[in-house]
């Protein structure tokens, strides 16, 4: 260590060049550091999602969830398994120990699911496995607005906006949510089907047989091979109406005789609105490991060019932008760091009484931080609010070593040594001491790297930045400070601190003469500190992470279970109007109501629920903080009859709420009763807000219980009856209509007027091979 000080003083130019290189490298690597909200954490959780359209939660649990749980339970390293069974979808969450190789775990889960695949329903979709990753969260939301209907907006977003955004560097995917897809509806007329003795299954089969593309082979002619391409797929909607679905005597019955063919759009199950106007939601996700801020900046850069390519009147309204919050958070932490450096230099100036000395010591802080940036880049650490908090915390400790070294150099100067000799001797004398001091401080933070669980993964970046910066500060103190002191500090420049030294001597003598008293005072101070800490903990003044003002509020809206999306839409409009009138801090609000499509359906509660995203004005343009506005929104929206509004607070792995109580047992009815009572009691606790219960209400259902003896006499099977009911009320995708490069479903079902009357279920006509037409209520008990 003494050798380092000697080399730094004797080879000044060399070490000066080294530090100039360090500064340049630090600035260069700073520009290359990834900027993100939180550290890159992959939770040891793998999800398995399987959809089975139309199945009840009980059927989902028995047919999908339980077999999948058994398949996942035998995988090595499984810690917990949680599942969620809802109408039409199953999600199984498999939790492993931290440190598990999730890639291998996912492969093992897929392999086990393949073994259990025969136990799953044949018409259920293939299970989808995915690891939980923070990078899966969207980094941007846009509202796509314009003077077009939902189908046109969706088509513009999917065909023109999505591909353009997905070409941006760093963007993994752009996904369009909401709107309406074009569909060909075959609305069968029950009375005409019954009169013609044609079943809905015959119509489905006929459509599938008439709309096929099968290669016809080849013909060899004049040494040439001619491929045969039968053109049997539908080319126009009118062709669909002419399909023969049955025969009456010798007269063919065409589809148009027993059904109405409509070229229309899918029925509305989701409503998306931005600032009161119908819109499409566009969600942008970044690639894993990509720089969030740079990706968002790249997207914003191409927006003007994209807008020029879109049809007139189309707007892309930003709803959420993660980069803004990251920039604000990192900007605040950067400002804090600069203020800390400035205050440290000011304190040094006051106590050292030398501008040169203050600047020399102050130089140690930014150089140590730049060295830290270089090492962070080398070990692939991102610049996030956790690592920046570590740097801000370390700023005050970075000058400690340098102050000790500089003070000792001053002491050697007072011994009439030359500046170079004083710098070498002063640094060498305290090198071992400050090295031990640095190690003791590092020893406090280093164990965080070995803390298991989410806390260790989350605060790993903070511990590493502190340890790296402290290590850098030691080498700066032992090399740069002697180098600078030998050049800028001269003999006779004494530090006048006699008043402070005399005061400290008096306090020291007093403490040594009253040792027992001062020892008891120290113990008392320790006890009071622990007491205040415990008191704060008991009062609930403790958080895993501090409250953040992100400028984005998400409200969960619900009404009575079983309500239509139109009813939910009416209540949401009232909520939007109240918010616009009573909350001046709101800049934009976007509603997303009803059931999402595809994978998103797993996270939808139903047509009776939705989310209201609210973007607030910048903090400098409002007087209230985000949590104050959230409290105001709770009070305002709870006055709307029939609407339940809660602030949505997702955690890292999707668990909503600060406290989660799980009720386990084998009787769902008992569990529901206990849960409702528990919710009532917890709601009465002071400061308890947004109390929810996952199975609070049951969805109304119609049970159809078959009389199998009667069905057997009539030659009817359960599969025939069930598929007929499903085709009439849920609808069956009979085939695909392809036009202009797009695929559109051909859906067969009864008209809405028929489906909206529960009595029509019992009066549904079935065709028996034994006796002809049969009414459903004659062979089934409907309740």
C-alpha positions, 0 to 999 in steps of 0.5 A: 500500500505504501508502494502505491503512494510512492508510485503515485507521487514519483510518477505523477504524469503517469498516474494523472493520465491513468485518472484522466483515462478513468474519468473518460471511461467512467463518462463513456460507460455511464452513457452505456449503462442500462436505465431501468426502474428496478433491478433486473429480477427474475422471480423463481415462479413459472406460470402455466396458463390453459384456456378452455372456452365455456367451461365453468370454474368447477370444471376448469378445476377438475379437468385442467387445474388438478392434473396440471398441479400433479404434473408440476408437483413432481418437478424437482425443487418445487416449493409452493404451487398456487392455482386460480380456476375461473370461467374458461381459464386456468392458471397454475403458479409454480414457485421454486427456491431462489437460485433455481435454474428457471430455464431447466425448471420450465423444460421439466414442467413442459416435459411433465405436462406432456405426460399428463396431456392425455388427461386434459380435455381434447378441445382445451388449448395447449398449456402455455408456460412462462417465467415471471419477469419484470421485463414482461411489464409494458413500458408504454401505453397508447390510446389509438383514437380517430373518427373510425369504428372499433373494427377499423381502429383495430385494423389500423393499429394491428396492420400499420402501427404494430409492425412499425413499432416492432421494428424499433430497436429494443421493442419486443412486441406491440400488442393491440387491445380492444376494438372489434374483429370482423366476423361472419355470423351464421344466425341459425333460425331455430323454427326453420331448423326444426321444420326442416329437421336439420341440426345445428351440428349439420350446419357446422359440418357442412361449412367445414366440408365446403371451405377446404383447401386440399392439393389436387396432385400433379399432371405430367403433360408434354414433359411438364408437371402441372400442379392441380389446385382446387379452388374450394375455399369461400371467396365471397360471403354470398358463396356461404349462403349457397351452401347445401346443409340438408335435403327435403325430399329431393329439394336441397336446403341451402344455408340461407333457407334456415339461417341469416348470414351477416358480414359483421364484427364480433360481439362486444365484450370489452370497452376501451375509452380515452378521455371519453372517446372510444379508443384502442389500447396499444401496449409496448413491451421491451426486449429483456435486458434492453434499456427502458429509457432508450427504448422509449426515446426511440419509440417517441422519435419515430412517432412523427414519421408514424403519424404521417403514414396513418390515415387522417384523424388518427391520434396516438395518445400517450397514457403511460410512459415508464421512462418518465418516472425513471428519469424523474426518479433518477434525476431526483437521486442525481440531484441529491448526489450532487447536493451531497457532494457540494455540501461535503466540499462546503463542510471541508472548506469550513473545517479545513480552512483551505480551498485547495484542500477542500477541492482535493478531497472533493475530487475524490467523490466524483472520481470514485463514482466514475470508477463505480460506473465503469465497474457497474458496466463491466458486471452488467448492473443497471442504473435504477432507483436501488443502485442510485440510492446506494450511490447517494448513500455512499457519497458521504462515506467516499470522502472519509478515507481522503480526509484521513490521508490529507489530514495526516499529510498536513501533519507531516508537512508541519514536521518541515518535510517536503511536499512530496515526502509528506505526501508519501509518509502521510499516506503510507502511515494511515494506509493500513488503518483506512484499509481496515476501516473501508473493509469494516464498512464493506463488511456491513453491506457485503452480506446483503449479496447473500441474503436469500429471497426477494429482499436479497435480489432487490437490494443486491444492486445497492450493496454492490454499488456501495462496496464498489464505490468504497473500494474505489475511494480507498484507491483514490485516497491512497494514490490521487490524494498524495499526488494532488497534495504533493503538487498543490499543498505547500509547507506552511499552509496549516489548518487552523482548528484550534477552537474545535480541537480545544472543545473536543479536548474538554468534552473528552476529559469530561467523559473520561472523568465521568465514565460510568455516567457517559456509559449509561447515557450511551446505553440509554441512547441505544435503548431509546433508538431501539424503542422508537424503531419498535414503536414505529414498527408497531404503529405500522410505519414501515414499508418494504419500498417507500410510496412513490409518486409515479403520476399514474393511478390505476383504479379497479372498478367492479359492479354486481357479478353477472352484469353486462359490459354495457352496465359496467360501461355506464358506471365507468362513464359516471366515474369519469365524469365525477373525476373530471369535475372534482379532480383537477390534477387529472391530465388523462383517463383511460377505461379498459372494461370487460374481458380481454382476449387470448392470454389477457383473458386470464387476468380479467375478472369478467364483464362486470369489472375493469380498470381505469388508468389515470395519468396525473399532471406533472408534480410541479403543476399540482398541489397534492401528492399521488396518495392524497389524490388516491384517497380523494378518489376512493371517497368520490367514487364510493358515492356512485351506487352499484360501483365498487372502486379500489386503488389497484396496487400490484406487487412484484409477482402480481399479488394485490394488496399489502396484506393477503389472507389465504383461506384453505379448505375442501368446502368452497361454500364454507370458505366463501362464508368465512371469507365474506365475514372476514372481509366485513371484520377487516373493513372495520379496522382503522386504516384498512382500505381496498379490502377485497375477497376473490370469491365474494359473489357467485356468478348466476348459472343455469344448470342442465341435468340430463335424464340419461334414460330418456336420452337413451330411448330417443337415441340422443347422446350427451355430446350431441345435446351439449354441442347443440346447446353450445352452438346455439348460445356460445357459438361454434367457429365452423370455419375461417373466411380468408380475404385480402390476407386476413382470417375471419371467423365464421361463427354459427349461433342463434340470434341475440334475441333468442339467446337473451331469453332463458326460456328458449333454453328449455324450448331448444329443439333437438333432432332424435334419430328415433322420434324426430324433433325433441324439446330439451326440457323433456329430457333435462332438468333446467335450474 
